[in-house]
Amino acid sequence: MARLIILNKPFDVLSQFTDKGTEGSKRRTLSDFVNVPKVYPAGRLDRDSEGVLVLTDDGKLQARIANPKSKMPKTYMAQVEGEIDDTALEALARGVELKDGRTRPAKARRVDEPDWLWQRNPPVRYRKSVPDSWVELTITEGKNRQVRRMTAHVGFPTLRLIRVAVGPYRLDGLDNGAWRDDDPRRIWEQT
């Protein structure tokens, strides 16, 4: 049977197993957290984003998760600068016009700061004069840095971004930097 791993990817970690950056740079990669041969990321999660990254050794699973045609839902918790309002949430839900085209409609709602949240290193900048708030956003596509560009477009730049689910696979208490095996068959139950 195929292997499927859920990793809670920390901030400042590349979503690949080797660093092909400039010579002498030593950026953290997936190999610093997952020592399992022949598994590869299904999709990507930017270096400055945290949370669910699915890894598998099965090409069909990888394609099902990563291919935009599958419209796999991905849910994020975004800490944004400012008190996000209903107008911004409605715009996110309708979809916004970005430089590379209009985004698909999303599910967007304001939420409280998660009580399960781990400390980020380095911490998010804090400014007394500028409040922040949290939004939960579910999208079904994966344009480059899409969530960050969407929140900025509606006037609330993202300060911290945590992916909490990819299809049926959720963080569910997984510590930052930790991973677990999950049932690869669950992906086919996703509509």
Secondary structure as GFF3:
##gff-version 3
##sequence-region A 1 191
A	DSSP	beta_strand	4	9	.	.	.	ID=ss1
A	DSSP	three_ten_helix	30	32	.	.	.	ID=ss2
A	DSSP	beta_strand	40	41	.	.	.	ID=ss3
A	DSSP	beta_strand	50	56	.	.	.	ID=ss4
A	DSSP	alpha_helix	59	66	.	.	.	ID=ss5
A	DSSP	three_ten_helix	68	70	.	.	.	ID=ss6
A	DSSP	beta_strand	74	81	.	.	.	ID=ss7
A	DSSP	alpha_helix	86	94	.	.	.	ID=ss8
A	DSSP	beta_strand	97	98	.	.	.	ID=ss9
A	DSSP	beta_strand	101	102	.	.	.	ID=ss10
A	DSSP	beta_strand	107	111	.	.	.	ID=ss11
A	DSSP	beta_strand	132	139	.	.	.	ID=ss12
A	DSSP	alpha_helix	146	153	.	.	.	ID=ss13
A	DSSP	beta_strand	158	166	.	.	.	ID=ss14
A	DSSP	beta_strand	169	170	.	.	.	ID=ss15
A	DSSP	beta_strand	179	182	.	.	.	ID=ss16
A	DSSP	three_ten_helix	184	189	.	.	.	ID=ss17
###
